[in-house]
């Protein structure tokens, strides 16, 4: 029974760690957190593979080709004497600790940069040294074959206590980093993902401690006590990082990850059936499955990435854009149905701190308001007139001020995209009072902005779904004599993403084209030129050269709001605190500043004719 449980646990752990690593990286290609998390999961996959190879009692290779030693210099010298299981002994744990700790330092914001750099240098130096010592000397440990279901395959060397201390120390520091990150986060949703990562780190630390204790001569600890905590760590760590990356990039996760898991699972089942047939028919070794399954997952997961690379050599630019848009369509189409779920989660983060009895989000379209997300509100999702819910600023409501079904609503927060109100956040009365205090309103600012971002992203997705086929064939041109404020705001929101800016309709401005002198011109060149044009226009709003001391005069508000929000990336709450203005004044000034910036760009465009 122990043998069967150990086999299933490590096999499931191998599948999940390889698949989650691939999923995280392919869905967040530009995120360093995703890359190091993926490497961490693949290192854990090597540990599961090591235990499985020991259980299968795979024979030692018959030959020792030189190219194998050159490609994998971290394999121990006694690999071929101890069997295939020796390939992953020791160095997989080192890499897992290194990448895990690096991931937590990337997640942890603030603090001493010099300390983080020093600790990263230390963990890499110690890890690489440990792997070199293991591969070329007996001072760390040597491998002894024993019962495959027990953790007793090592004979300690002189430096093994230092190796064990290194594993425990940086595992503990990873937990500390995540706890500090959770405490610093103001978002309830993100804190939940940090809690997942903390559980994963604790489980991995437990597995490391059990592995070290089981390697002590005379102990007989089952390997399953290492595999089970690692399996828990893989699940919490993989899902936590995937969820964290999705939240940072404003993506929907749950439906997509389930779809991906089911598709990958069906492929694995197909190959398992083929492997069992080959095993019965041709008597192939059981250990082959340990190498087959990761290769299946990797090959089927990166096929789209391979196609993306090949497109550059086969198709012209317009055809590549069309194919890229079609791939984006298939990736994003499944997210639309989860808008209600995403808004409901954000509403929960809003309602709980201020103790609201309920919360509802209305989304406006063509003069009609539609309830989309809700928390503890069970009314019918009927269409309402948006005129009843228009507001320039936050409105404190009296009972009966709004029509049914919001007669008991106490607060209305307008949701603005540029100068247009696209929705409203409606809250019932607080559980412990009649009206919300000024402190409560401060807590609502950032979550309300997040709701606006979610609605905007979804609206862009809907428009994309309607126009995806035509986009590459005919790019929008700015209307004559007018640069729309919403295009300028979109460019500001993606100011440092040259690839995104390169596809903006604003690249067709003469103002942008005149700065493109190199040939050939790529979409990245167009993005950089648009960045320079927007940044230059923004500087036109600057009232003077030197920033005055606080309190800052009002004439600086439009420039500072746009500069701090989009160039420096400060939160709206921090900007309002710096300028000593209310949310309503902030929103009005930002909308006016965006219109002014669009007018400046229009005047510069006219002057460049």
Secondary structure as UniProt FT lines:
FT   HELIX           2..27
FT   TURN            29..30
FT   HELIX           32..56
FT   HELIX           66..71
FT   TURN            72..74
FT   TURN            77..78
FT   HELIX           79..82
FT   HELIX           84..88
FT   TURN            89..90
FT   HELIX           91..107
FT   HELIX           113..136
FT   STRAND          141..143
FT   TURN            148..149
FT   STRAND          154..156
FT   TURN            158..159
FT   HELIX           160..184
FT   HELIX           188..214
FT   TURN            217..218
FT   HELIX           224..248
FT   TURN            249..250
FT   HELIX           254..282
FT   TURN            286..287
FT   HELIX           288..301
FT   HELIX           303..314
FT   HELIX           317..332
FT   HELIX           333..338
FT   HELIX           339..354
FT   STRAND          359..365
FT   TURN            366..367
FT   STRAND          368..375
FT   STRAND          383..385
FT   HELIX           386..389
FT   STRAND          395..396
FT   TURN            399..400
FT   TURN            404..405
FT   TURN            407..408
FT   STRAND          409..417
FT   TURN            418..419
FT   STRAND          420..428
FT   TURN            431..432
FT   HELIX           438..471
FT   TURN            472..473
FT   TURN            480..481
FT   HELIX           485..493
FT   TURN            494..496
FT   HELIX           498..501
FT   TURN            502..503
FT   HELIX           505..508
FT   HELIX           510..513
FT   TURN            514..515
FT   HELIX           523..540
FT   HELIX           554..556
FT   HELIX           557..562
FT   HELIX           563..567
FT   HELIX           572..579
FT   HELIX           583..607
//
